[in-house]
């Protein structure tokens, strides 16, 4: 897990950097951004504020911060697992459709072969009857 910290508050910035020193990464290569402002970015964001809709409300402890990070990572893994499961189901459905088409083609070929054999036998019987 790579985390970038981008805060307006210098005190919050430094605190987060100390708490997360082993996870810190530049903004370009991080997985998660922690900020005290709403950012319009393509990365997962943990928003820290006094607001009720904040991911982590001030004041917070190091353990609360770590729990918020773990929750975000867990939710992301679950979402990825669900997407992977959906992809697997769709792939299996496509494979089954393909097998069904193959089975149906086999059945069509078998019916055609049996019909030709029946037709030949029927014609032989009719010829034999009229040749007597």
LINMOQUI-V135375 format. One record per backbone hydrogen bond with DSSP energy under -0.5 kcal/mol. NH is the residue of the N-H (numbers start at 1). CO is the residue of the C=O. If there is no record, write none. Layout:
NH,CO
NH,CO
This chain:
3,23
4,32
6,34
10,8
13,9
14,10
15,11
16,12
17,13
18,14
19,15
20,16
21,18
23,20
24,20
25,3
29,26
30,26
30,27
31,2
32,2
33,44
34,4
35,46
36,6
41,39
44,31
46,33
47,45
48,35
48,46
49,47
49,56
54,51
55,47
56,47
58,49
65,61
66,62
67,63
68,64
69,65
70,66
71,67
72,68
73,69
74,70
75,71
76,72
77,73
78,74
79,75
80,76
81,77
82,78
83,79
84,80
85,81
86,82
87,83
88,84
89,85
90,86
91,87
92,88
93,89
94,90
95,91
96,92
97,93
98,94
99,95
100,96
101,97
102,98
103,99
104,100
105,101
106,102
107,103
108,104
109,105
110,106
111,107
112,108
113,109
114,110
115,111
116,112
117,113
118,114
119,115
120,116
121,117
122,118
123,119
124,120
125,121
126,122
127,123
128,124
129,125
130,126
131,127
132,128
132,129
